[in-house]
Amino acid sequence: NAGVTQTPKFRVLKTGQSMTLLCAQDMNHEYMYWYRQDPGMGLRLIHYSVGEGTTAKGEVPDGYNVSRLKKQNFLLGLESAAPSQTSVYFCASSFDRSYGYTFGSGTRLTVV
Amino acid sequence: EDKVVQSPLSLVVHEGDTVTLNCSYEVTNFRSLLWYKQEKKAPTFLFMLTSSGIEKKSGRLSSILDKKELFSILNITATQTGDSAVYLCAVELQTGANNLFFGTGTRLTVIP
């Protein structure tokens, strides 16, 4: 049972490049989330999904897009990377609002 | 503006000491408060608190919520080096935006 798996684990991008981060969960969770974690800022919600085919904006959505075409996958896209998007990105999922979230191990992204 | 404040920012103790970590919050539509432990990578779930005055306990860790004074504490007794981590407090809102607001965390270092 893998839980929440994020790929890739590390990535270095040049300014202006695009990329997609993949989050996969095998727990049949309805809810999935993308967070970023920056020093001194805590975890901040980028986008989330309450079910297959749905997405919604979180606290810091600008510069990111997401898709949830399959229940088990939640994709985070950066269309034109900027140095301000250098961060550690965490995906999380939950069965419903009564349960604690399960986090993936994170993706460390550096934009130069 | 919703906010979650943790204190202290960092703490260094010796093995065997007891520590208390604090989390205060100011949010609209409070639903629950969660504690997570973050070592090198993914935050791992510790407790979810929804009712005032009811202590949640797991081994040497315990937590309690005060919804009148808007704070929670996390206690760790007989600390061990394996307790060294960043402890995150998060508040979940009642509204349709299904997400957590995180504090910046308390970094605990336990010295042998």
Interface residues (C-beta under 8 A of the other chain):
Chain A: V4 Y31 Y33 Y35 G40 M41 G42 L43 R44 L45 Y48 V50 A56 G58 E59 F90 R97 Y99 G100 Y101 T102 F103 G104 S105 G106
Chain B: V4 R31 L34 Y36 K41 A42 P43 T44 F45 M48 L88 A90 E92 A97 N98 N99 L100 F102 G103 T104 G105
